[in-house]
């Protein structure tokens, strides 16, 4: 009965979160920020600094840091994009010639000039136009709708640090309230499991974000030294996309190699890019992850990817936000179930031993 009630409550909660997706997103992002910053606030509180003051100071410091970082990077990013826009036609021409040479070497039939290419594209467009019309109309409609939601998005962005501040101030009280709601006869084992979940989740979330920022710096520095265009843009994106396993590495390899071929037209600089990506990944695997995340508390990349895919398919963006916490919870409870199984008679007692016990009975 209790299990059925818990399942019904959980399904109802997910339905409410999906129905109120904009509000739920703001709350979850604010809660994530408060969760990440809570250890720092707790440490300042131990130094006899009021929690409200330390929470406000940390929120303001984080906002100032990211604002200064954005203001410092934005001119460089705009300059890189502008320079790349001027060079783009030449790069496209060089890449086209490179692909034609490769196609000719492997005897692949492709259009040899712009007239043939335009005719080829027109023929393809006629064949796919009926299938593209409806999605294109839907895309245009969604764009118009999104224009009207810009104000709402700005309001939500402004609300995030405000809600995060109040959650950060009341974070310990929220934990105590949750503890008080647990029945006394199961409070101790449940709180023990919640502490295990917090250990896994905090190490994973804070560690992943820290490593992603470090990798963004490493990729950017390496691409700048190699001299490819959009070095900062590609480096930052490669580091941030590392949060999704293998995606950041793949993006760094493909985009960096394409930029190296477009600018230099040789494979030497491509090897530089590949070599630097390998160095960064070895640094992450053998230095950053063991030191920051720890091998014992991390989630396996395959499990991580599957959790994100399942969460996104079931509940959209809300699913992406709750996929990792639910996976951490599942990992802890799965470990408990395995330990229970190993200590049960199903694992310990052999069939022969069980038959001997039966035969010993009078």
Secondary structure, 3 states (H helix, E strand, C coil): CHHHHHHHHHHHHHHHHHHCHHHHHHHHHHHHHHHHHHHHHHHHHHCCCCHHHHHHHHHHHHHHHHHHHHHHHHHHHHHHHHHHHHHHHHHHHHHHHHHHHHHHHCCCCCCCCHHHHHHHHHHHHHHHHHHHHHHHHHHHHHHHHHHHCHHHHHHHHHHHHHHHHHHHHCHHHHHHHHHHHCCHHHHHHHHHHHHHHHHHHHHHHHHHHHHHHHHHHHHHHHHHHHCCCCHHHHHHHHHHHCCCCCHHHHHHHHHHHHHHHHHHCCCHHHHHHHHHHHHHHHHHHHHHHHHHHCCCCCCCHHHHHHHHHHHHHHHHHHHHHHHHHHHHHHHHHHHHHHHHHHCCHHHHCCHHHHHHHHHHCC
